Amino acid sequence: QVQLVESGGGLVQAGGSLRLSCAASGRTFSTYTVGWFRQAPGKVRPFVAAISWSGGNTYYADSVKGRFTISRDNAKNTVYLQMNSLKPEDTAVYYCAAALRHIYYSDYEYPYWGQGTQVTVSS
């Protein structure tokens, strides 16, 4: 089992950057794939990005491709989401989630979730 804690959210102006962190507990974290999802008030929770257990494969939603970068440091049990060129429509609560071995694009496939961190982008 793994427990996740997100951090790094905040208020930023459009065009700015933030780096989110997802810190995990558990000695087997390196066997988990990690995904980032986001949820705006009253909306569904769409996929943002994901990274394989080794870090060798990354996947992005079209809406963030070229602006966001997902990475991981298994020695630190942490996954990062670097967000550049932020837009007001990126405003949401961002969640990281973990699943064993496979990459998934649907939130229901991930059994482990953090509590979320708020990102607000002002225009």
N, C-alpha and C positions, 0 to 999 in steps of 0.2 A: 504494500500500500504506500501511497505517497501523499503528502500534504503540500499545498501550494500557497504562497503568499505573494501577491503583486504589490509593486510600489513604483513610484516615479511619475504618477499622474499629476495633473495640475492645470493651471490656466495659462494659455499662451496665445499670442496674437497670430493671426493668419500669416502663413509663410514661415513660422517659427518651427522649432524642433523640440522633441521630448524623447527620452529613452525610458521605456518601461522595463522593469525587471520582474522576473518570476522565480522566486527562490523556493526550492523544493527540499523536503526532508526525505530521508530514506537512502539507504546505501545502494539501491538498484536503480537510481534515477536515470542512469545512462542507458537503461533498456527501454525507456519510455519515449515515445514521440510526444511532442508538445505543440498545441495549437493555441492561437490567440483568436478570440471572438470579441465582438463589441455589441452593446445594446443601448440604443437611444430610448428615451421614455416612450412607452406605448408601441414599441416596434419589436420585431423579431430580433434574434441574436445571430447575425450572419458571421460566417467565416472571414477571418482577416488574413492569417498566415499560419504556416505550420513548418515544423522542422523535424527531420528524422532523428532517430536515437543517436546516430553518429555525428549529426550535423552536416552530413554530406549532401543531403537533399532538402531543398526548401521550396515552399509553395506559397503563392500569394493570390488574393482576390484581385480581380482586374482593377478595382477601384483604388488599390494602394500600390499596385505594381510600379516600380521605379521611384517610389517615395519612401516606402517602409522596407526595413531590412531586419530579418529575424536571424538570430545567432544563438549559440549556446556554449557554455563552458562547463563541461561535465565535472571537472575538478572542483568547481565551486557550486555544483548543483544549481545552476542558474541559467535561465533562458532570457534573452533580451529582445526587445522590439524597438529598434531605432526608427523614429518617425520624423521625417523631414517634410518640408513644404506643406505643413498642415493647413487644412481647410476647415471652415466652420462645419461642414458636413461630416467631419471626422469626430465631432463631439459625441461622446458616448461613455458608458462605463466599459472598461476593457477587462476581459477575463482571460486568464490562461487556464489551460486544461491539459490533462495528460492521459495517454492511453498506451497500452503495451504494444510495442513493435510497429503497428500499422499507422499510416497517415489516414486521417478521416477529415471530411469536409463538413460533416453534420455534427451539430453540438451533442446530439443524443448518443453519439458513439463514444464520447469521452466520459469515463466514470469519475474522474477526479477533477475538482475545480477549486480555484482560488475564490476569494471574496470580492474581487474586482477593485479597480482603481479608476477614478473619474478623470477623464480628459475633456477639457473645455477649450475650444478654439474660438476666439472672438474675431469678429470681422473688422 
